[in-house]
Amino acid sequence: MRFTATESFLKYLKEWEKIGAFIGEAKFSQDFSESDDPLSGLPFAIKDNITVKGLPITCGSRLLECVKSPFTATAVEKLEAKGAFVVGKTNLDEFGMGSSTDNSALQKTNNPWDTSRVPGGSSGGSAAAVAAGLVPFALGSDTGGSVRQPAAFCGVVGLKPTYGAVSRFGLVSYASSLEGIGVLADTTARCRDVFAVIRGKDDKDQTSRDAPPKAPPLKEKNRKPGARTIGVLSASTVAKAIATAAAQEGMESLERAAQAAALEPEVTEGFEQAKATLASLGYHLIDVEIPSLKYGVPAYYTIATAEASANLARFDSVRYGARPDWAENPDDLIDRAREAGFGDEVKLRILLGTFVLRSGFQDRYYLRAQRIRAGIRASFESLLGDADYTQPAQIDAILLPVFPTRAFGRGESSLSPFAQKAADLYTCCANLAGLPALSFPAMVVGGLPVGVQLLGRAFAEGVLFDIVEDYEKVRPFPHPSGFKAFWDAP
Ligand code: GLN
């Protein structure tokens, strides 16, 4: 299908300017080379930490506001080769650090369901653009939940692929061992079409790989819906495990973390609905537990900040970034550039990262976090099977919440920075384990979407798509009021 930016579409685009999804202007009239791929002729948006040659690459940071990329990310190149075309860059939390997109130094992005609320983050601009119907799909990045959480807040589908399944070439690194490029889309089928194009080994990213031959196909032919076992990881089990650890270790911060991990009643309602719907489709549901998950957030933030402090060292205004007008000497130049260019959250994380990597302290923090990470991965693999397909699987996927709340507001109705980090619990485990996870809208409660996610075996994205497609057939995904579709469903 070929999209044309008609008068009525341009008017529609103007009406949705209130959500501030794009950084700068989105350009919908462009040349592209058509193909017979289902994505041919479709516009798409890109989180502004993924490069497109000749376009700005701000990463939501003042430091990079004036930088243009000299090359295009592999994932984007692959989509362009199929005839899809880039319309613009979307807003994000600075360098992907956050859960609201409010950490962008450049502008605010609002949730299309309620513009007084955040779209989630850090891929909030991409999620808002898809939810408002400005594009059928968008690229984001997911280091600890940044595709799935905004997808849940905005009522769209969000895929975090298996680690290495999509090339990271052209993605500005935040925490390299955790992250990957992900997909936000209006429907499950579209998400699958996009993933089919962008996945695969790329010589420009040595951590990328093709799916192993024994991995399930991206779409199972002649499949019987419901013929699979889904493990259910309930929030109450996880929150209880953290609270027990808090009591044993007498740690007040863990106690607060347990409170932050508890689901609001509306999210519980959505989760129960998802369980009931999957059961009615014939899926076999069993309860599962991952005990080591209680240390998931501390491990995630130790590893993520350690890697961020190293990755962000390149932004010194010499190699990249805005330069101060005046400096005493080269060290002073770098200090001034970073002081003026980075926002508070970024500075906090660089400080934390350098702290946990300090010589003599690695055993206490970084290496301990890596051991917790290995334990979490082993627990998931014992249920789902390993990445090389040598072990048998006990279950096909795990259903779990995405985030303890629906889209939150600003000011008093916001979540504290601590609560936002503690709430990453349900998403960051897929990153720690390197596994694929697909977030989708379970239902709308109180006027806001509630998302849930399915987590799968490495390179078994196809299984997740099949299950979510069954769900979507009986519970079509919702849209915010004022939504219009300008392209056909795939
Ligand atoms: N909330 C997480 C963080 O701030 C998500 C980050 C991400 O996935 N980019 O680190």
Boltz pocket constraint, residues with backbone or C-beta under 6 A from the ligand:
constraints:
  - pocket:
      binder: B
      contacts: [[A, 95], [A, 96], [A, 97], [A, 98], [A, 99], [A, 121], [A, 122], [A, 141], [A, 142], [A, 143], [A, 144], [A, 145], [A, 146], [A, 147], [A, 174], [A, 304], [A, 420], [A, 424]]
      max_distance: 6.0
